[in-house]
Amino acid sequence: MTEFEDMSLEEMISDGFDIVAEEINLSDFAETDKNSEQKIFPILPVRNMVMFPNVVIPITAGRKTSIQLLEEAQKNGDFIGIVSQKNSDMEQPSEKDIYSTGTLAKIIKIIKLPEGNITAITKGFHRFKIKKIIEKQPYFKAEISKLKDTRPKNKDEYEALLENIKDLALKIIELDPNIPNAANFAIKNINNNDDLLNFICTNANFSSIAKQKLLEEKNLMTRANQCYEMMHEDYRKLELRNQIHQKTSKDLDKQQREYFLNQQIRTIQEELGGGPESDVEDLIAKAKTKKWNKEVEEHFQKEISRLQRQNPNSPDYNVQRNYLDFFTDLPWETYTKDIFDIAKAEKVLDKAHFGLEDIKKRILEHMAVLKLKNNMKSPILLLVGPPGVGKTSLGKSIADALGRKYVRLSLGGLHDESEIRGHRKTYIGAMAGRILQSIKKSGTSNPVIVLDEIDKIGQGLHGDPSSALLEVLDPEQNKSFYDNFLEMSYDLSKVMFIATANSLSTIQTPLLDRTEIIQIAGYTLEEKIEIAKRHLIRKQQDENGLDAKSFKLGNPELKHIIEAHTSESGVRTLEKRIAAIARWVALQTALVKEYDPKISIEKVDEILGVPRPKSLSEITGVPGVVTGLAWTSVGGDILYIESILSNGKGALTMTGNLGTVMKESATIALEYIKARHDELGIPQEDLDKKNIHVHVPEGATPKDGPSAGIAMLTSMVSSFKNKKVKPHLAMTGEITLRGKVLPVGGIKEKLLAATRAGIKDVILCEANRKDVEEIKKDYLNDLRVHYVNRMEEVIDIAIEA
């Protein structure tokens, strides 16, 4: 129950106090000698009001002690001391909870209310100060000392100030709709300046503390100045409020229809359990579960405030909502714990992949350093090799070994830089780049992300995606990767990026410089057999609904499939051939036909078709035909170089879709022969009167590079001398104009291609010896390698006597 609250004039009128006012003659309550005779005064604490002299105020009392005080004071005709409480929430104030300065008042009339409370109409007379509390029960009684006001020295100035206060009060009453019009009438009819000041101090919209300070001020001039200053502050606030109200009223006329429609929509959304409020609440609840730093928190609060200010029906609202959804879905500072069990990681890698020893060693080295240092930045690995050797699946195995999440990001055909960096959120259909989308998908800030086919990124009208990757793949820069959609930096330094490519030729040099390049050569015959037995057969049995006993392929059958039905560095085609066999078995099983589960070589050829020829002797068994070794984007391969003589004037013709470098190699070879024809045993007449035509079969395939130099020269010498090249012999190397043999690249892939083709002897430059020594001997299958420095050695080894 609220007690001791001053009542407004409107409330007094509504409660019938107009009748009371007619019955009461205030002149009957002028100060008499009674208060000079009275020594002890009852003290009535009041809340939320301060009483001033010569002001009539109604006071409502609800406490029994307060009702008793008022009734006894009226009965005895005593003056009472009215003081304010320091804390308005205090129900039973003590001596220290009330101010010592108050106003001496007389009870004019007491009105009993139906609820048991009473309202006392009181009139103030003098300011006083409590000297000593005499009694505390049932209510305070005290000795007091009256306080006198100090009159202004300059009467004219005081009167002028009171006129200003009066004018300002009338202006405030006019501006403030909460003040009744009766106050205007009351102020205009107060003639005494002191009474006017006290009336305004009592009824002004000041705080109780401010009013108490005015009451305690004994100098009337100072009190008037302080009151005038506070009234000015109230007046300015009222003016500003009215200006805002007027401006809002104008805008409301325009927006009124939209406002009411929005209110209806909001009500419907609330009934359905949704709406903008629930959007904001959901986002804030989601944000509480996130780990992020102060900068990210401030950005989120700024964006959520922007969402709250927007109209839920505007397009910008949905843009902002989608942005905050993505923002709160990102894992930020959430990381998975790396597993540092090196032995276990080695078993995981060995189980998933047969061979690939170099890459496994590199991953285990990284894990060892990470275990010792515990804060190493994740490396950027670039796996380069032919298709089907397991580059992409290796990324999944690395993630399993480290205990990290795995995400694959295909970059093949990407031609828009925004796919990496994202679009600005103001664009229609804007979204974050694929890097941050992958982070969000993984749910952690340190996943393993495989950037597949990084060599096949295109370049379109909307920027260069490979240039945007420069920041992503730089360990010194990606800790503050900037996405246009996110509009702030994100730390990618803990992400382990593994890029894959078939060729390095189409990748930018700065991008290569940021990666650790690991070359993955093709598999040997023995490795392919092991991979088929361990992984491929069982996989195809599962995919075709077969059990482990449905069919079996032994080593001879697998060897036949690899040699006669595939020609690749990886095992992708091998898997397709095994899948074809599995489908044939599935068909027999579905038709309930009997078949032998042990698939023979003859049955393999029946299922897969006619095998390709194994022998090269028929191809190279004529003069002018040489087997060369080439490196392509799909691994090592063999190619044939043919040359033939015809009558003419010593002209050179080349066909086979050859590149500039390869044509130059043929020109160099012919010039070398012309310069050394005596040493080579070639007559001058043949050089002058015979045209030579050089052709490389499979003319639809572009070919270039210097590594076919020695093969071209050998082919020309074979044609001029009409002597065959030794069977099962292949060669690769660049030549100079003076006959020196230079080293070439891709040796491992070329030698593996040679073993697949049944080659027994290979001619290489002496400088390539170190490349051969790095290859396991088991891979070469007793392949004989001849190392040379000059062309004379090549011809001696290659041409039959």
C-alpha positions in Angstrom: 0.0 0.0 0.0 1.3 3.4 -0.9 1.5 5.9 2.0 2.2 9.6 2.4 1.8 10.5 -1.2 0.8 14.0 -2.1 -2.3 14.1 -4.2 -2.8 16.1 -7.4 -5.5 18.8 -7.7 -7.4 16.5 -10.2 -7.5 13.7 -7.6 -8.6 16.1 -4.9 -11.5 17.3 -7.1 -12.4 13.7 -8.1 -12.5 12.7 -4.4 -14.7 15.6 -3.4 -12.2 18.0 -2.0 -13.9 20.9 -3.8 -16.6 20.5 -1.1 -14.0 20.3 1.6 -12.5 23.5 0.3 -15.8 25.3 0.6 -16.3 24.0 4.2 -12.8 25.0 5.3 -11.9 28.6 5.9 -8.1 28.8 5.9 -8.1 32.1 7.8 -9.3 30.1 10.8 -6.0 28.3 10.8 -3.7 31.3 11.0 -0.7 30.9 13.3 -1.5 31.5 16.9 0.4 31.6 20.1 -0.3 27.9 20.5 2.8 26.8 18.6 5.0 29.1 20.7 3.7 27.4 23.8 4.1 23.9 22.3 7.5 22.4 23.3 7.3 18.9 22.0 6.2 18.2 18.4 5.0 15.0 16.8 7.2 14.1 13.8 5.5 12.7 10.7 7.9 11.1 8.1 6.5 11.3 4.6 7.7 9.8 1.3 8.1 11.2 -2.2 7.2 14.8 -1.1 8.7 17.8 0.6 6.4 20.3 2.4 7.1 24.1 2.3 5.6 26.9 4.5 2.3 28.5 3.5 1.4 25.6 1.2 -1.7 23.4 1.7 -1.1 19.7 0.9 -3.3 16.6 1.4 -1.4 13.7 3.1 -2.7 10.1 3.0 -1.7 7.9 5.9 -2.0 4.1 6.1 0.3 3.1 9.0 -1.4 2.8 12.4 1.2 5.0 14.1 0.8 7.7 11.5 -3.0 7.6 11.7 -2.7 7.8 15.5 -0.3 10.8 15.3 -2.7 12.7 13.0 -5.8 12.0 15.0 -4.2 12.9 18.3 -2.7 16.1 16.9 -6.0 17.2 15.5 -7.7 16.4 18.8 -5.2 18.4 20.8 -4.8 21.1 18.2 -1.1 20.5 18.1 1.3 21.5 15.3 3.2 18.5 13.7 6.6 18.4 12.1 6.6 17.0 8.6 9.9 15.6 7.4 10.9 13.6 4.3 12.3 10.1 4.4 15.8 9.6 2.8 14.7 6.2 1.4 11.2 6.1 0.2 11.1 2.3 0.3 11.6 2.2 4.0 8.4 1.0 5.8 9.5 1.7 9.4 12.1 4.6 9.2 14.5 5.1 12.1 15.9 8.4 13.3 18.8 8.2 10.8 16.4 7.5 7.9 14.7 10.9 8.0 16.0 14.4 7.2 16.5 16.8 10.2 15.0 19.8 8.4 11.3 19.9 7.7 8.2 22.1 7.9 5.9 22.8 10.9 2.3 22.2 9.8 -1.3 22.4 11.1 -3.9 19.8 10.4 -6.9 21.5 8.8 -9.2 18.6 8.3 -9.1 14.8 8.4 -11.1 12.7 6.0 -11.6 9.0 6.6 -11.4 6.8 3.6 -13.3 3.5 3.0 -10.1 1.4 3.0 -9.3 2.4 6.6 -6.7 5.0 5.6 -7.1 8.7 6.3 -6.3 11.8 4.4 -5.2 14.9 6.3 -5.4 18.3 4.8 -2.4 20.2 6.2 -1.0 23.7 5.9 2.7 24.5 6.4 3.9 27.4 8.6 7.6 27.4 9.5 10.8 25.6 8.5 12.4 23.8 11.5 15.3 21.6 12.5 15.1 18.7 14.9 17.2 19.3 18.0 16.5 16.1 19.8 14.2 13.1 19.5 12.4 12.7 22.8 10.2 9.7 22.1 10.2 7.0 19.5 7.0 5.1 20.4 4.3 5.0 19.3 5.6 7.7 17.0 8.5 10.2 16.9 8.3 13.3 19.2 11.1 15.8 19.2 12.3 19.2 20.4 12.8 21.6 17.5 14.2 24.9 16.6 12.5 27.2 14.1 14.6 28.3 11.1 14.3 31.9 9.8 14.6 32.8 6.1 17.2 35.4 5.1 15.5 38.2 3.2 17.1 39.5 0.0 19.1 42.7 0.2 18.0 43.8 -3.2 14.2 43.7 -3.1 13.7 44.7 -6.7 16.0 42.0 -8.0 14.2 39.5 -5.9 10.8 40.5 -7.2 12.0 40.5 -10.8 13.4 37.0 -10.4 10.0 35.9 -8.9 8.3 37.4 -11.9 10.6 35.3 -14.2 9.9 32.2 -12.2 6.1 32.9 -12.5 6.3 33.4 -16.3 8.4 30.3 -16.7 6.0 28.2 -14.5 3.1 29.3 -16.7 5.1 28.2 -19.8 5.8 24.9 -18.3 2.2 24.4 -17.4 1.3 25.2 -21.0 3.8 22.7 -22.4 3.3 19.8 -19.9 0.0 18.0 -20.5 0.3 16.2 -17.1 -0.2 19.5 -15.1 -3.9 20.4 -14.6 -5.1 23.8 -15.8 -6.1 24.6 -12.2 -2.4 25.1 -11.4 -2.4 28.0 -13.9 -5.2 29.7 -12.0 -3.5 29.1 -8.6 -0.2 30.7 -9.7 -1.9 33.7 -11.1 -3.8 34.3 -7.9 -0.9 34.1 -5.5 0.2 37.7 -4.6 2.9 37.0 -2.0 6.3 36.4 -3.5 7.4 34.1 -0.7 4.2 32.0 -1.0 4.6 31.8 -4.8 8.2 30.5 -4.4 7.1 27.9 -1.9 4.1 26.8 -3.9 6.3 26.3 -7.0 9.0 24.5 -5.1 6.4 22.2 -3.6 4.6 21.3 -6.9 7.5 21.5 -9.4 8.7 18.4 -11.2 11.9 18.2 -9.1 13.3 15.2 -7.3 12.7 14.8 -3.6 16.4 15.3 -3.0 16.4 18.6 -5.0 13.3 19.8 -3.1 14.9 19.0 0.2 18.0 21.0 -0.7 15.7 24.0 -1.6 13.9 23.6 1.8 17.2 23.6 3.7 18.4 26.8 1.9 17.8 29.7 4.3 18.6 32.5 1.8 15.4 33.3 -0.2 17.4 34.8 -3.1 19.6 31.7 -3.4 16.6 29.4 -3.1 14.9 31.3 -5.9 18.0 31.2 -8.2 18.3 27.4 -7.7 14.6 26.9 -8.4 14.8 29.0 -11.5 17.8 27.0 -12.9 16.0 23.7 -12.3 12.9 25.0 -13.9 14.9 26.1 -17.0 16.3 22.6 -17.3 12.8 21.1 -17.1 11.6 23.6 -19.7 14.3 22.7 -22.2 13.4 19.0 -21.8 9.7 19.7 -22.3 10.5 21.7 -25.4 12.7 18.9 -26.9 10.0 16.4 -26.0 7.3 18.4 -27.8 9.5 18.9 -30.8 10.1 15.2 -31.1 6.4 14.6 -30.5 5.5 17.0 -33.3 7.9 15.4 -35.7 6.7 12.0 -34.8 3.1 13.0 -35.3 3.9 14.2 -38.9 5.7 10.9 -39.7 2.8 9.0 -38.1 0.3 10.3 -40.6 2.5 8.7 -43.4 3.3 5.5 -41.6 0.1 5.0 -39.7 -1.4 2.4 -42.1 1.9 0.5 -42.3 2.3 0.7 -38.6 -1.0 -0.9 -37.8 -0.5 -3.6 -40.4 2.9 -4.4 -38.9 1.3 -4.6 -35.5 -1.2 -7.1 -36.8 1.5 -9.1 -38.5 3.5 -9.1 -35.3 0.5 -10.3 -33.3 -0.1 -13.1 -35.7 3.6 -14.1 -35.6 3.6 -14.1 -31.8 0.5 -16.3 -31.8 2.3 -18.7 -34.1 5.4 -18.6 -31.9 7.7 -16.7 -34.3 8.4 -13.1 -35.4 11.2 -10.7 -35.2 11.4 -10.8 -31.4 11.9 -14.6 -31.4 14.5 -14.1 -34.2 16.5 -11.8 -32.0 16.1 -14.0 -28.9 17.2 -17.1 -30.9 20.3 -15.3 -32.2 21.2 -14.0 -28.7 20.7 -17.5 -27.2 22.9 -19.0 -30.0 25.6 -16.3 -29.4 25.7 -17.2 -25.6 27.0 -20.7 -26.6 29.9 -19.3 -28.7 33.5 -18.8 -27.8 34.7 -15.5 -29.3 36.9 -12.5 -28.4 35.8 -9.0 -27.4 36.1 -7.7 -31.0 33.7 -10.4 -32.4 31.3 -9.8 -29.5 31.2 -6.1 -30.1 30.6 -6.7 -33.8 27.7 -9.1 -33.0 26.1 -6.7 -30.6 26.3 -3.9 -33.2 24.7 -6.1 -35.9 21.9 -7.5 -33.6 21.0 -3.9 -32.7 20.8 -3.1 -36.4 18.4 -6.1 -36.9 16.2 -4.9 -34.0 15.8 -1.4 -35.6 14.7 -2.8 -39.0 11.2 -3.4 -40.3 10.6 -7.1 -40.4 8.9 -6.8 -43.7 11.7 -5.0 -45.5 14.2 -6.9 -47.7 17.1 -5.6 -45.6 15.7 -7.5 -42.6 16.1 -10.9 -44.3 19.6 -9.9 -45.5 20.6 -9.0 -41.9 18.9 -12.1 -40.5 20.7 -14.4 -42.9 24.0 -12.7 -42.1 23.6 -13.1 -38.3 22.5 -16.8 -38.9 25.8 -17.4 -40.7 27.8 -15.3 -38.2 26.5 -17.4 -35.2 26.9 -20.7 -37.1 30.6 -20.2 -37.5 32.7 -22.1 -35.0 35.1 -19.2 -34.3 37.3 -20.3 -31.4 36.1 -23.9 -31.3 38.8 -26.4 -32.1 39.1 -30.2 -32.0 42.0 -31.7 -30.1 44.7 -33.2 -32.2 45.7 -36.9 -31.6 49.4 -37.2 -31.2 49.6 -41.0 -31.2 52.2 -41.3 -34.0 52.1 -45.1 -34.0 48.3 -45.2 -34.3 48.4 -42.6 -37.1 50.9 -44.7 -39.0 48.6 -47.7 -38.8 45.6 -45.6 -40.0 47.6 -44.3 -43.0 48.9 -47.8 -43.8 45.5 -49.4 -43.6 43.8 -46.8 -45.9 46.6 -46.5 -48.4 49.1 -49.0 -49.7 52.4 -47.4 -50.8 52.8 -43.6 -50.9 55.6 -43.8 -48.4 56.9 -40.3 -48.9 53.6 -38.6 -48.2 53.0 -40.8 -45.1 56.5 -39.9 -43.9 55.8 -36.2 -44.3 52.5 -36.4 -42.4 54.1 -38.3 -39.5 56.9 -35.7 -39.4 54.3 -32.9 -39.1 52.5 -34.7 -36.3 55.8 -35.3 -34.5 56.7 -31.6 -34.6 53.2 -30.6 -33.6 53.4 -32.9 -30.6 56.7 -31.4 -29.5 55.9 -27.8 -30.1 52.1 -27.8 -29.7 51.6 -24.5 -31.5 52.9 -25.1 -35.0 51.1 -23.5 -37.9 49.5 -26.1 -40.1 51.5 -26.6 -43.3 50.0 -26.2 -46.8 50.7 -29.5 -48.6 50.3 -29.8 -52.4 50.0 -33.4 -53.6 50.9 -33.6 -57.3 50.4 -36.8 -59.3 48.4 -38.6 -62.0 44.7 -39.3 -61.5 43.7 -42.4 -59.5 46.7 -42.6 -57.2 44.7 -41.6 -54.1 45.5 -37.9 -53.6 42.0 -36.9 -52.5 41.3 -39.9 -50.3 44.7 -39.4 -48.7 43.3 -36.1 -47.2 40.5 -38.1 -45.5 43.1 -40.5 -44.0 45.2 -37.5 -42.7 42.1 -36.1 -41.0 41.4 -39.5 -39.4 45.0 -39.8 -38.3 45.0 -36.3 -36.7 41.5 -36.7 -35.2 40.3 -33.7 -37.2 37.1 -33.0 -39.2 37.4 -33.4 -43.0 36.0 -31.2 -45.7 36.6 -31.6 -49.4 36.4 -28.4 -51.6 36.4 -29.0 -55.4 38.0 -26.1 -57.2 37.8 -27.6 -60.7 36.3 -25.0 -63.1 36.0 -22.3 -60.5 36.3 -18.9 -62.3 34.9 -16.3 -59.8 37.0 -14.8 -57.1 33.8 -14.3 -55.0 33.6 -18.1 -54.6 36.7 -17.8 -52.4 36.2 -14.4 -50.7 32.4 -14.2 -50.7 30.1 -11.4 -51.9 29.2 -8.3 -50.0 26.0 -9.0 -48.1 24.2 -6.1 -49.8 24.1 -8.0 -53.1 21.0 -10.1 -53.9 21.7 -13.7 -53.1 25.0 -12.9 -51.4 26.8 -15.6 -49.5 30.1 -16.3 -47.8 33.0 -17.8 -49.7 33.5 -21.5 -50.0 36.3 -21.5 -47.5 34.2 -20.1 -44.6 31.3 -22.3 -45.8 33.5 -25.3 -45.4 34.6 -24.1 -41.9 30.9 -23.7 -40.9 30.1 -27.2 -42.3 32.9 -28.8 -40.3 31.8 -27.1 -37.1 35.4 -26.5 -36.0 38.1 -23.9 -36.8 40.9 -26.4 -37.4 39.6 -29.0 -39.9 41.5 -30.7 -42.7 40.3 -29.0 -45.9 41.2 -30.7 -49.2 41.4 -28.2 -52.1 40.8 -30.6 -54.9 42.0 -30.0 -58.5 43.7 -26.7 -57.7 45.4 -26.8 -61.1 42.0 -26.6 -62.9 40.9 -23.2 -61.6 39.7 -21.0 -64.4 39.9 -17.2 -64.8 36.7 -15.3 -65.8 35.3 -11.8 -65.8 34.9 -11.6 -62.1 38.5 -11.8 -60.9 41.1 -14.6 -60.5 40.3 -17.2 -57.9 43.8 -18.5 -57.8 45.0 -15.1 -56.8 42.4 -15.0 -54.0 43.9 -18.3 -52.8 47.3 -16.6 -52.2 46.0 -15.2 -48.8 44.2 -18.5 -47.9 47.3 -20.6 -48.4 49.9 -18.3 -46.8 50.5 -19.3 -43.1 51.7 -15.7 -42.4 48.5 -14.1 -43.7 45.6 -16.5 -43.3 45.4 -15.8 -39.5 43.4 -12.7 -40.6 41.6 -13.9 -43.7 39.0 -11.4 -44.8 35.7 -12.6 -46.3 33.5 -9.9 -48.0 30.3 -11.4 -46.6 31.5 -11.7 -43.0 33.0 -8.2 -43.1 35.7 -9.0 -40.6 38.8 -11.2 -40.4 38.7 -14.9 -39.6 41.6 -17.0 -38.3 42.5 -19.9 -40.8 46.0 -20.5 -39.4 44.9 -23.6 -37.5 43.3 -25.1 -40.7 45.4 -27.8 -42.4 45.0 -27.3 -46.2 45.9 -30.1 -48.6 45.8 -29.2 -52.2 45.8 -31.7 -55.0 46.8 -31.3 -58.7 47.7 -33.4 -61.7 50.1 -30.9 -63.1 52.1 -27.9 -61.8 52.2 -26.1 -65.2 48.9 -24.3 -64.8 49.4 -23.2 -61.2 50.7 -19.7 -60.5 54.3 -19.5 -59.3 53.4 -17.4 -56.1 50.8 -20.0 -55.2 53.4 -22.8 -55.6 55.8 -20.9 -53.4 53.3 -21.0 -50.6 53.0 -24.8 -50.6 55.1 -27.8 -49.8 55.0 -29.8 -53.1 54.9 -33.6 -52.7 55.1 -35.6 -55.9 53.1 -38.8 -56.0 54.2 -41.2 -58.7 52.1 -43.9 -60.2 51.8 -47.4 -58.7 53.9 -50.4 -59.7 52.3 -53.6 -60.9 52.8 -55.2 -57.5 51.3 -52.2 -55.7 48.3 -52.3 -57.9 47.8 -56.0 -57.2 48.0 -55.3 -53.4 45.6 -52.4 -53.6 43.1 -54.5 -55.6 43.3 -57.3 -53.1 43.1 -55.1 -50.0 40.6 -52.5 -51.1 39.1 -52.5 -54.6 37.6 -56.0 -54.7 35.9 -55.8 -51.3 34.6 -52.3 -52.2 33.0 -53.5 -55.4 31.5 -56.5 -53.8 29.8 -54.3 -51.2 28.6 -51.8 -53.8 27.1 -54.5 -56.0 25.4 -56.4 -53.1 27.9 -59.4 -53.2 29.6 -61.2 -50.3 33.3 -62.0 -50.0 32.8 -65.5 -51.4 30.9 -64.4 -54.5 34.1 -64.2 -56.7 37.8 -64.3 -56.3 40.6 -62.8 -58.4 44.1 -64.3 -57.9 47.5 -62.5 -58.6 47.8 -63.9 -62.2 44.3 -62.7 -63.0 44.8 -59.2 -61.5 48.2 -59.0 -63.3 46.5 -59.8 -66.6 43.7 -57.2 -66.0 46.4 -54.5 -65.2 48.6 -55.3 -68.2 46.0 -56.2 -70.8 43.0 -54.1 -69.9 44.4 -50.9 -68.3 47.1 -48.4 -69.1 47.4 -45.9 -66.2 49.5 -44.7 -63.3 46.7 -44.9 -60.8 44.1 -47.6 -60.0 40.8 -45.8 -61.2 40.5 -47.8 -64.4 41.5 -51.0 -62.6 38.6 -50.4 -60.2 36.2 -49.9 -63.2 37.4 -53.3 -64.6 36.8 -55.0 -61.2 33.4 -53.3 -61.0 32.5 -54.8 -64.5 33.4 -58.3 -63.2 31.4 -57.7 -60.0 28.3 -56.7 -62.1 28.7 -59.8 -64.3 28.7 -61.9 -61.1 25.7 -60.0 -59.8 23.8 -60.8 -63.0 24.7 -64.5 -62.8 23.5 -64.5 -59.2 20.3 -62.7 -60.0 19.5 -65.1 -62.9 20.4 -68.1 -60.6 23.0 -69.3 -63.1 25.9 -71.4 -62.0 29.4 -70.0 -62.4 32.9 -70.6 -61.0 33.6 -68.0 -58.2 37.3 -68.3 -59.1 37.5 -66.0 -62.1 40.1 -67.3 -64.7 42.1 -65.2 -67.2 39.9 -66.5 -70.0 36.8 -65.5 -68.1 38.3 -62.0 -67.5 38.8 -61.5 -71.3 35.3 -62.8 -71.9 33.8 -60.2 -69.5 36.1 -57.3 -70.3 36.6 -57.8 -74.0 39.6 -58.3 -76.2 42.9 -57.5 -74.4 45.3 -55.0 -75.9 48.6 -56.5 -77.4 51.4 -57.0 -75.0 54.4 -57.2 -77.4 56.1 -54.2 -78.9 58.4 -56.1 -81.2 56.1 -55.9 -84.2 55.8 -52.2 -83.8 59.6 -51.5 -83.4 60.8 -54.2 -85.6 61.4 -51.9 -88.6 64.1 -49.3 -89.1 63.2 -45.7 -88.1 60.8 -46.6 -85.2 62.0 -45.8 -81.7 60.1 -46.1 -78.3 60.3 -42.9 -76.3 59.2 -42.1 -72.7 56.9 -39.2 -72.0 55.4 -37.6 -68.9 51.8 -36.4 -69.1 49.3 -35.0 -66.7 47.9 -38.6 -66.2 51.4 -40.0 -65.4 54.1 -41.6 -67.4 53.5 -43.1 -70.9 55.4 -44.4 -73.9 55.2 -42.9 -77.3 56.6 -44.0 -80.7 58.7 -41.8 -83.0 58.8 -42.8 -86.6 60.9 -41.5 -89.5 61.1 -42.5 -93.1 63.2 -41.4 -96.1 62.0 -40.4 -99.5 63.6 -38.9 -102.7 64.0 -35.2 -102.6 66.5 -32.5 -101.6 67.2 -33.1 -97.9 64.1 -31.5 -96.5 62.7 -32.2 -93.0 58.9 -32.7 -92.5 57.3 -33.2 -89.1 53.7 -34.3 -88.2 51.9 -35.5 -85.1 50.6 -32.3 -83.5 54.1 -31.4 -82.2 54.9 -28.3 -80.2 57.6 -25.7 -80.9 60.2 -27.3 -78.6 59.7 -30.7 -80.0 60.1 -29.4 -83.6 63.3 -27.7 -82.5 64.6 -31.0 -81.1 64.0 -32.7 -84.5 65.8 -29.8 -86.3 68.8 -30.1 -83.9 68.9 -33.8 -84.4 69.1 -33.5 -88.2 71.7 -30.8 -88.1 73.8 -33.0 -85.8 73.6 -35.8 -88.2 74.7 -33.6 -91.1 77.6 -32.4 -89.1 78.7 -35.9 -88.0 77.6 -38.0 -91.0 81.1 -39.4 -91.5 81.4 -40.6 -87.9 77.8 -42.0 -88.0 78.5 -43.8 -91.4 75.9 -41.9 -93.3 76.8 -40.9 -96.9 76.6 -37.2 -97.8 74.6 -38.2 -100.9 71.7 -39.6 -98.8 71.6 -36.3 -96.8 71.4 -34.2 -100.0 69.0 -36.3 -102.0 66.7 -37.8 -99.4 63.9 -36.1 -97.6 63.2 -37.3 -94.1 59.7 -37.3 -92.5 59.3 -37.5 -88.7 56.0 -38.5 -87.3 54.7 -39.1 -83.7 51.5 -41.3 -83.8 48.3 -40.3 -82.0 48.3 -37.0 -83.9 45.2 -35.7 -82.2 47.1 -35.5 -78.9 49.3 -32.3 -78.5 52.9 -33.2 -77.7 55.8 -30.9 -76.7 58.9 -30.8 -74.6 62.6 -31.5 -75.1 62.7 -35.0 -73.6 62.2 -36.8 -77.0 65.4 -35.4 -78.4 67.6 -38.5 -78.3 64.6 -40.6 -79.5 64.2 -38.4 -82.6 67.9 -38.5 -83.4 68.1 -42.3 -83.0 65.0 -42.7 -85.3 66.7 -40.6 -88.0 70.0 -42.4 -87.8 68.1 -45.7 -87.9 66.3 -44.6 -91.1 69.5 -43.3 -92.8 71.5 -46.4 -91.9 68.4 -48.7 -92.6 69.1 -50.5 -89.3 66.5 -51.5 -86.7 66.5 -50.3 -83.1 66.9 -53.1 -80.5 63.6 -54.5 -79.3 62.2 -53.7 -75.8 64.3 -50.6 -75.6 63.1 -47.1 -74.7 64.8 -43.8 -74.1 64.3 -40.2 -72.9 66.7 -37.2 -72.8 67.3 -33.8 -74.3 70.1 -33.2 -76.9 72.3 -30.2 -77.7 73.6 -29.2 -81.1 77.0 -30.7 -80.3 75.6 -34.1 -79.3 75.5 -33.8 -75.5 72.7 -35.6 -73.7 70.9 -33.5 -71.0 68.7 -34.7 -68.1 64.9 -34.5 -68.1 62.2 -34.7 -65.4 59.5 -37.2 -64.5 61.9 -40.1 -64.4 59.9 -42.2 -61.9 56.7 -41.9 -63.8 58.5 -42.7 -67.1 60.2 -45.8 -65.7 56.9 -47.1 -64.3 55.4 -46.6 -67.7 58.2 -48.6 -69.2 57.7 -51.5 -66.9 54.0 -51.5 -67.7 54.8 -51.6 -71.4 57.2 -54.6 -71.1 60.4 -52.5 -71.7 63.6 -54.2 -70.6 66.2 -51.5 -71.3 66.1 -47.8 -70.8 68.6 -45.1 -71.9 68.9 -42.1 -69.6 71.3 -39.2 -69.1 74.0 -39.8 -66.5 72.7 -36.8 -64.5 69.4 -38.7 -64.0 71.1 -41.5 -62.1 70.2 -39.9 -58.7 66.5 -39.9 -59.7 66.6 -43.6 -60.4 68.4 -44.4 -57.2 65.5 -42.8 -55.2 63.1 -45.4 -56.7 62.7 -48.7 -54.9 64.4 -51.5 -56.9 61.2 -53.6 -56.5 59.4 -51.0 -58.6 61.7 -51.5 -61.6 61.2 -55.2 -62.1 64.8 -55.9 -63.2 64.7 -53.0 -65.7 68.2 -52.3 -67.0 69.1 -48.6 -67.1 71.9 -47.4 -69.4 73.4 -44.0 -68.5 74.9 -41.9 -71.3 76.5 -38.4 -71.7 76.7 -38.2 -75.5 74.7 -39.1 -78.5 77.3 -41.5 -79.8 76.8 -43.7 -76.8 73.0 -43.7 -77.4 73.4 -44.8 -81.0 75.9 -47.6 -80.0 73.5 -49.0 -77.4 70.2 -48.6 -79.5 71.1 -49.5 -83.1 71.5 -53.1 -84.0 74.8 -54.0 -85.5 
